[in-house]
Amino acid sequence: MKETYQFQHKHILGIEQLSVADIYHILDTAISFKEISNRSIKKVPTLKGKTIINFFFEPSTRTRLSFEIAAKRMSADTFNIAASTSSAQKGESLVDTACNLEAMNPDLIIIRHGSSGAPGLLSRHIDSSIINAGDGTHEHPSQALLDMMTVREHRGEIEGLKIALVGDIAHSRVAHSNILGFTKLGAEVRVAGPATFMVPHLDLLGARVCSSVEEALSGADVVMALRIQKERQDDPLIPSLREYAQFYGINRSLLQCAKPDVLVMHPGPINRGVEMNPDVADGRGSVILEQVTNGVAVRMALLYLVIGQEGGRESK
């Protein structure tokens, strides 16, 4: 008798921990939740009685708000804490802050932090479930999942697709998670950017490092531009934004290297005229706002799978 698949993750710390079956289960679950956002009354009782804390040490619009909307659409009680208003400003350690939050018995803590590995650290010190909403230059799993969902909706299958990531690869947790996720599902991921924005051994993650943007975009099914992560750089790693835009900014001319029906993506926020021209961001093939819409559905799926199912979960 065929064994029934069961999602068994207590925490979502990164794409690295997820199997192909896990990823597809999350995406299928997100599709089933997506229609809730189109109802006149956008509310279901799925997580009624659950308590979720959004604990963000870095600025965020899309990620924080979509997690909050996702939780409220499933009737969970949500609370938002910013680092600037927490006891971290008084010298309290991250672990101590989290332990104090857990003493109030939340079911889930969603954390964004500037240090890679912070969510994993908390998962080893507290019993509440943890979802990583972005940690340093490490991972941003929910962003990669919503990106995969968006591509899958348009292309049906991800296996065999050519995905081009262009920009600040070195400092982008989005790039890391997308490389892991898309390659796990059988896509070819290409990366391109200034040498100062690349890191060694990207091939070990499954990415193909290209010497030019034109090479990365050649025959690509999907092109994703990445923001320059100025907040993670001590010194400027490029001569100027103008020069960067000239050589690495995605414009209509460069898009001609890709397939005619190429999907144009960006995790946001967009610096128009730098990593992407406005006519590309708003033009044919752009699915940037669809990514935002799918972010709510994916985060609803993650909340449900992590704390909405009864029994059968292991501490993974």
N, C-alpha and C positions, 0 to 999 in steps of 0.2 A: 504494500500500500504506500502511495506517495506521501511523503511527509509534508505537512502543511507549513508554509513559511510563517515565521513569527518574528516581528521586529523586537530586538532584545537589548536595545541600548538605553541605559539610564541617562547618559550624557551625550551631547553632540559637541565634540571638541574639534573635529576637523573631518574633511573628506577622506583623509588617510585611513581613518578607522572604519569607514563604511565599505561594505562589499558591493559588488554590482547589483546583487539582489536587493540590498538595502536601498541603494540609490533609486532603483526603479520603483520600489515600494513607496518611497517618499514622494516621487513624482506622480505616481498613480493616485496616491492619497490626496495630494495637492489638487489634482484635476477634479476630484470628487468634492473638494471644499470650495472650488473657485466660484461655482454658481451662487453660493451664499451671498457673495458680494454684489450680485446683480439683483437680489430680491428687494422688494420695497421695504421690508423689515429685515435688516441684515443682522440677524441674531439667532443663535441656536443655543440650547442649554448644555452642550457637550462638556464644557469644563466648569459648570456651575459648582461653586464651593471651593474651587482651586485658587491658590494665591500665587501670583507671579510678580517678581521684582525685576525691573529693568535697572541695571546698575552700570551706568556708562561713564567711563573715565575720559572719553574723548568725544568731541562734537559729532553729532549725527542727526540727519533729517530722515532719510528714507528708512534706514534699518531700525532705529528706535521707534519711529512712529508706526511702521508696518508691524513690528512685533506687538506694540500696544493695541493697534486696531485688530490684529489677529486674535489676541487674547480676549478683547472685549466682544468681538463678534461671536466668540464661543462662551461668553458669560463668565469668564474668569475675573477675579478681583486683581487689578493691576496697580502697581506703585512704581513711580519713577524716582531714581536717585542719581544725581549728578555728583561727580567727584568734588566739585567746588562747594557743594552744600553738605558734604558728608564729613565724618570725623577724620577722614584721611588728611584733611587740612590741618588737623590738630596733632598729626604725627602718628595716628593709629595705623597699624600695618594692614595690608590687604586681607590677610588671613583672619586677623582679629575682627576687622569690620564684617567680613563674611560670617564669622562664627556668631557675632551679635545679631546679624540679620536672621541667621538660621534659628536662633533662640526664640524668634517670633513665629516659627513654624511655617515658612513659605514652602510651597511644593517645588518651585523652580526659580532659579536665579539666572537671568540672561545678562551676560557681562561683555562689555567692550573695554579693552585695556591696551595701553601703549606698549606693554611688555609682552613679548612672545612667551607663550606658555602659562600665562596667568590663569586662564580658565582651567587648564590641567592641574595646576597647583591647588586651586580651590576644590576640584573634584576629589582630591586625595585627603582633604581636611574636613569636609562637611558632608552631610548625608543628603542634602537637597540635590535635585538634579541641576545640572549646569548646561547651558547652551552658549557656545562661543559666538559672539556677535562681532568678532574681529579682534585678533590679538597681535599687536606689533606688526612685524612683517611675516608672521607665520601663516595663519589661515583665516578665511572668512567663509565658512562652509555654507551658510544659508544663501549668500550671494551666488556662489557657484551653482547651487541647486536651482535657484530661480533662473539663472542663465541657461542651464541645461533644459529646464522645463520650457523656456521660450523657444529654444532651438528645436526641441522635439515637437512642439506644437506646429511649427512651420515645415519641418523636414520629415517628420514621422519617425525616422530612425537616425541615431547619432553615429552609429558605426559607419566608418568609411568617409565621414565628412572631413574637410580640411578647415581647421580653425586657426585664424591668425590673431595673435595678441601683440599689440604694438604700443611701445611706450616704456614706462618706468617699471620694468620687470623686477628689478632688485628689491625695491621697497614696497611692492604691491602684494598684499596678502590675497587679493582677488586673483592675481595671476597664479599664485601658488595653488590655490584651491581649484581653479579652473583647469590648470594643467593636469592635476591629479584626477579630477572628475571626468573630463572629456576623454582622456587617454584610457581610463578604466572602462569607458563605454565604447571604446574602439575607434575614436576619432584620431586624426593626425593633428597635433598641436604644434604650430610654428610660432616662434617668438622673434621679435626684432625691436631694436632700439639703440640709442647711443651706447658705446662700450662702457661708459660709466654707469649705465642703468642695467647692466647685465651682471649675472653672478655665475661663478664656475659651476660646472656639473649639472646644468639644467637638463642635460640628456639623461641623467640618472632618474629624473622625475618623469621622463618620457617625452620631453619637448625636443623639437628640432630647432636649433639656433640658426637663424638666417643672417646673412651679411648685409642685407638691405631690406627696406620695406617692400620694394617691388618683388623680391624673392618670396617674402612671407605671404604677400597677397596673391601671388600667381595661382590662378584657379581656385581661390579660396571660396568656401561656402559661407563662412562667417568671418567678419572682421570686427574685432573689439579693440577700441582705443582705451588706453589707461592713463589716468591723471598722474601728473608729476607730483610725487609725495614730498612736497617741500618740508613738511613738518618732521620728516624722518631723516633729513639731511643737515649735517652740521655746516657744511659749506656748499655753495652752488656747484653742481656737477656738470652743468652745461654752460656754454658761453653766454647765452641769452635765450629768452623765450621766443624771440623773433627768429633766431637761427633754428631753434628746435622745430618751430612750426613750419619753417621752410623745408626741412629735410625729413621730418617725421610726422608732421600733422597730416591727418587723413583728409584728402580733398577729392573732388570728382575725378581728377586726372589719375590719381593713384588707384581709385576704385575700378578703373577700367582694366587693371591687372587681374581683378577677381572675376568670379562668375557673374553673368548679367543679373541674376536674381540673388546676389549676395545679401545676407542679413547684416545690418550695421548695428553694433551694440556699444554700450558704454555703461559702466557701473555707477557713474555719477559721483560727485557733481562734475558737470562738464565745464571746462574752461574753453569757451567758444573762441575759435581762431587760434588756439594753441595746439591741443591734441586732435581737434576735429573742427572742420569748417561748419558754419551754421547750415549751409545748404546740404551738407551730408547728414548732420544731426537731425534735421527736419525733413529730409528728402526721402525719395523712394528707397525702400528696403530698410529704413530705420525702424527698429523695434524697441527703442529705448524706453518709451513710456509703457510698453507691454511688459518690459522687465519689472518696472515698478508695480504694475498690477499683479503680476505673478509672484512678486515678493510677499504680498499678503497671503496668498494661497499657500505658498511653500511654508511660510512661518506658521500658519494655522496647522498644516500637516505635521510639522515638527513638534508643536506644542501637544497636539493630540497623541502622537506616537510616543512621546517621552513621558507625559503625565496623565494622559486621558484613557489609557488602556489599563484594565485591571489584571494584574498577575502576569507571569511569564517573562518579566524583565530581569535581566542580569545586570550587574554593575560593570558595564563595559565602556 
